[in-house]
């Protein structure tokens, strides 16, 4: 399986200005994901997709391939990951380069477990999934079977549609949420179904204690604290 690794890093972040090149624990945020990608044995090729010259220069200095400059219309707050991935695939298709799947690696989730990318690709290659994502287990108190939604009469209903709430924590089915660190998708699903997921979604479970998805200044403070505690 030929897998293209894509690291998306635009320059116009508003929640944390300049976050992709901002120093986290003494090195640019982008470096965490570059290092994880370069450690993979199963990624056929790894590229940086960015609209920003400072980010692309940083990527190149770290040994990352930057085959194009991302168009401005794909680097706004409204730009979706799907369109960014499709742009990269179409770029390579025009040059006669074909990949079976894409592995999207977002810099905003820097603390990946060692070997997790290859673990994900291996599982993906051995199964008939349309996509595979990294997830974490939802704490019991936030399990969807214990979550309520308000109806049009201002009454609460169980979010899963059940009539009776599950009473014991031990009886709850496990719930999972995307942690944002790994997205693997077949090329045909991306280009023909125009989806990052398709219908058959596989997963790998992230178990590392350090987890943060950097979106706000508070998230950044949390990440710095995790790094400082890890050094103790």
N, C-alpha and C positions, 0 to 999 in steps of 0.2 A: 504494500500500500504506500503510494507516494503522498505524503502529507506536507502541505505548505503551512508553515508557521507564520502568522501575521501578528505583529505588535502594533496596535493602533494608538497613536499619541498625537492629538491635535494641540494647537497652541493657545486656543482661546478659552481656557478653563476659567469659570467665574467663581465657583464655590471655593476653590483654592487656587488663586492666580499663579500661573506658571508651575503648576504642581508636577508636571512630568520631568522637569529639570531641577526642581526644588530639592535641596539636600535633606535626606531622611537618614538619620543615624550616620552622617558623615559622607554619604554618597547620593548622587541623584536618584530620585525615585525610579526612573526608567531603568537604571542599572540592575535592579533586583530581577526584573522580568527578562532582561537581556541575558543575565547570568543563568537563569533557569532554562531559558530556551537553548543556549549554547551547550548546556550540560546534557541535553537530550541526545540520545543515539538514534531515535526513530523519526525525528523531523527531517524531511528530505531537504528543506530549504527554509530559512527564516528571514523575513523582511520586516522593515519598519514602514508603516504607512503614516505620513505626517504632512501637514501643510506648512510647518514652521521651520525656518532655516536653522534656528538655534537647536531645535530638537534633532533635526536630521544630522547636523554637524556632530552632536553628542553621540548619536547612534553610530555614525561612521567611525568616530574615534574609539568606540568600544568594539569595533569589528563587525558591526551589523550592516547587512546589505540594504541599501536605500535605492531601489530601482526607478522610483518616480516620485514626483511631488503630488500629494493628494490635492485634487481640485478644491477650490474654496467652497463650492456648494456642498461638499461632503465633509466640511469641517465646521459646521455650525452647531448650536445647541440642539437643533432639531434633527441633525443627521443621525441616521440609525446605523447600527453595526452591520446589518445585512447589506446595505448599499456600499459600505466601505469595503466589505469582503468581496462583493460582486465586482467592484471596480478593479481590485487587485487581480482577481481571476481572469477578467476580460483582458487586462493588460498582458498577462502571460499567454492567454489563448492566442492573441494576435501575434505572438512571437513563437507559436508552435509548442509552448510548454503546457503540459496537461498534468493536473493533480487529481488524485482520487478523493481527497478530503482536505479540509482546512482546519487548522487548530488556531483559534483566536485566543490570544494571551493578553489580557488587559493589565496595563501597568498599575491600575488603581487597586489591585489585589496583590501586593508584593510578597506576602509571606507564604509561598508555596512549599509544600513538603518536598524534600529531596526525592527525585525519581517519580514524582506524581505525573508528570507529562507523559513519560514512557509507559507508565502503568495504565494511563487512560488510553493511549494509542493501542497498546496491546489488547486491552479488553474490547476496544472498538473494532479492531481488525478481526477478532475471533467471534464476533456476533453480527447479527443482521440488523443493527441499529441504524436509524437515519441520522441520529446525532447522539452525542454523549456529553454530559456536563458534570462538573464537580459540584457536590452538594454537601451540606452539613445537616445534622439532625435538628429538627425543631424541638425546643424545650417543651415539656409536657404542658405547661401552662398556656403555651401559644399553639398547641396542636389544633388543626382546623376543626376537629370534632368538639373542641371546647371553645370555639370562637363563635360569636353571634353577629347577626346582621339585623338591622332595623327594617321592618316592612313599612308599607305605606300607611299603616295605622299606628305607627310609633311603638310597635311591639317587637320584641326580640325573637328571632328565629335562629336555630342552629345553622351555621354557615354551610354545612355539608348536606342539609336537607332532611336530616333525620327528625323524627318526632320526639324521641326520647334521648336525653343526653347520656353518654357513657359515664358511669358513676366512678369507676376505679381507674386510676392512672395505669395500672398494669394491663388493662384491657384495651388501651388506646393503640391503634395501629401506628406505626412509625410515620412521622411526617418529615419532609426534607425541604430545604430551601437552597436556591442557587447561591454559591459563594462567590461566583464571578471570576474564579481563577483560570478555569479551562472550559472552552467550548469547542467541541469537535463536531464537524458536520460534513456529510458527503457532498461532493461538488454538484451532483445532479439535484440534490435537494435544494441547494443554494440557488442554482441557476434556473432550474425548471419549475420547482415548487415555490420559489421565492420565499424561502423560510430558513431560519437558523436552526429549526428543530425537527421538522417533518412530523411523522406520526409515531414513530418508535424511538423513544428517548431513553438511552441508557444512562448510567451514572457511576461515578466513583465517589466514595465517601471520604471527605477530608476530615482528618482527626487531630491535626496539630493544634496545640493550645493557642498559638498566635493567629488571630484572624481579624482583619479590618478591610473594609471597602471604602477607600478614601474619596469622600464627596464634600465634606465640610471641614472647617478649621478644627472642630471638635474631634473629628475622625483622625486628623493629623496628630493632635495632641495624644490621642489614644495610641497611635502607632509608635510615637516617640517613647511613650511610657513602656510599651511592650519591649522595645529594644533595650531601654535602660535596665529594665528588670531582668532581661535575659543575660546581661553582662555581669550581674551580681553573683 
